Amino acid sequence: MWRCPIAGAEEREKQATYNDRFRKKNDPCARLYRTTAWFRFRWFVLNRNPICQRIVKGEQCRESATVVHHLLSPRQRPDLFLDPANVLCLCAGCHPGGEEGTPLWQVNTDYVPSVIEAPQSV
């Protein structure tokens, strides 16, 4: 059934997006995602886990991983923000979104564990 669009909905959406940029700019958690350490860490983890780690219907997803997802949200545990054991590499379709993390996911049931090697010192 077709519904008439709500008057002013598009303008309200633009205003909400405009206001949201100020919230994100001053949010300490969002600020972590703009650091050089995060970009280096993200690159490190995605290079070691190029395939999505999510298990769907008993099999691992075969899409390319593009998103680094925290199992425990940085809002709850900021000390685990750059911990390789706390992140998964997922494709956009398998990423659950939101800011709450996924602490109830089980290894080998919901996801394949990350491949993490200690960096070689020169």
C-alpha positions as CSV (number, residue, x, y, z in Angstrom):
1,M,0.0,0.0,0.0
2,W,1.4,3.4,-1.0
3,R,1.6,6.0,1.7
4,C,1.9,9.7,1.3
5,P,5.3,11.0,2.4
6,I,5.2,13.0,5.7
7,A,5.6,16.7,5.0
8,G,9.0,18.0,6.0
9,A,10.5,14.5,6.6
10,E,13.4,15.2,4.3
11,E,14.3,18.5,6.0
12,R,14.1,16.8,9.4
13,E,16.5,14.1,8.2
14,K,19.0,16.7,6.9
15,Q,18.8,18.6,10.2
16,A,19.3,15.4,12.2
17,T,22.4,14.5,10.1
18,Y,23.7,18.1,10.5
19,N,23.2,17.9,14.3
20,D,24.7,14.4,14.5
21,R,28.1,15.6,13.2
22,F,28.5,17.8,16.3
23,R,27.6,14.9,18.6
24,K,30.2,12.6,16.9
25,K,32.8,15.3,16.9
26,N,32.7,15.6,20.7
27,D,32.1,12.0,21.5
28,P,35.3,10.4,23.0
29,C,34.5,7.0,21.6
30,A,34.0,8.3,18.1
31,R,37.2,10.2,18.4
32,L,39.1,6.9,18.9
33,Y,38.1,5.9,15.4
34,R,39.8,8.9,13.9
35,T,43.3,8.2,15.4
36,T,46.3,7.0,13.4
37,A,46.6,4.0,15.8
38,W,43.1,2.8,14.8
39,F,43.9,3.1,11.0
40,R,47.1,1.1,11.5
41,F,45.4,-1.5,13.7
42,R,42.5,-1.8,11.2
43,W,44.9,-2.3,8.3
44,F,46.9,-4.9,10.4
45,V,43.8,-6.9,11.3
46,L,42.2,-6.8,7.8
47,N,45.4,-7.9,6.1
48,R,45.6,-11.0,8.4
49,N,41.9,-11.8,8.0
50,P,40.8,-10.9,4.4
51,I,37.7,-13.2,4.4
52,C,34.6,-12.5,6.5
53,Q,34.8,-14.4,9.8
54,R,31.1,-14.8,10.4
55,I,29.6,-18.3,10.3
56,V,26.2,-18.3,8.5
57,K,24.1,-21.5,8.4
58,G,27.0,-23.7,9.5
59,E,29.5,-22.3,6.9
60,Q,31.9,-19.4,6.9
61,C,30.9,-16.4,4.8
62,R,33.1,-16.1,1.7
63,E,32.8,-12.4,1.1
64,S,35.8,-10.0,1.5
65,A,36.1,-8.5,4.9
66,T,35.8,-4.7,4.9
67,V,34.6,-3.9,8.5
68,V,36.5,-4.4,11.8
69,H,33.9,-5.2,14.4
70,H,34.4,-5.1,18.2
71,L,33.0,-8.0,20.2
72,L,32.9,-5.8,23.3
73,S,31.9,-2.3,22.5
74,P,34.6,0.4,23.1
75,R,31.9,2.3,25.0
76,Q,31.9,-0.6,27.6
77,R,35.6,-1.5,27.5
78,P,37.7,1.2,25.9
79,D,40.9,-0.6,27.1
80,L,40.1,-3.4,24.6
81,F,39.8,-0.9,21.6
82,L,43.1,-2.0,20.0
83,D,43.1,-5.6,21.2
84,P,43.2,-8.1,18.3
85,A,41.3,-10.7,20.4
86,N,38.3,-8.3,20.7
87,V,37.8,-7.7,17.0
88,L,36.4,-9.6,14.0
89,C,36.8,-8.8,10.3
90,L,33.3,-8.9,8.6
91,C,31.8,-8.1,5.3
92,A,29.2,-5.3,5.2
93,G,26.3,-7.8,5.0
94,C,27.4,-9.7,8.1
95,H,28.1,-6.6,10.2
96,P,25.4,-6.3,12.8
97,G,25.8,-2.5,13.2
98,G,24.9,-0.6,16.3
99,E,27.1,0.4,19.1
100,E,26.5,-2.3,21.6
101,G,29.0,-4.9,20.3
102,T,28.2,-8.7,20.3
103,P,29.5,-10.2,23.6
104,L,27.2,-13.3,23.2
105,W,28.8,-14.5,20.0
106,Q,30.6,-17.9,20.5
107,V,33.8,-18.9,18.8
108,N,33.3,-21.6,16.1
109,T,29.5,-21.2,16.4
110,D,29.0,-17.6,15.3
111,Y,32.4,-16.7,14.0
112,V,35.8,-18.1,13.1
113,P,38.7,-17.0,15.4
114,S,41.0,-14.3,14.1
115,V,44.4,-15.1,12.6
116,I,46.8,-13.0,14.7
117,E,50.5,-13.2,14.5
118,A,52.9,-11.3,16.7
119,P,54.6,-8.6,14.6
120,Q,58.2,-9.5,13.8
121,S,60.7,-7.2,15.4
122,V,63.6,-6.2,13.3
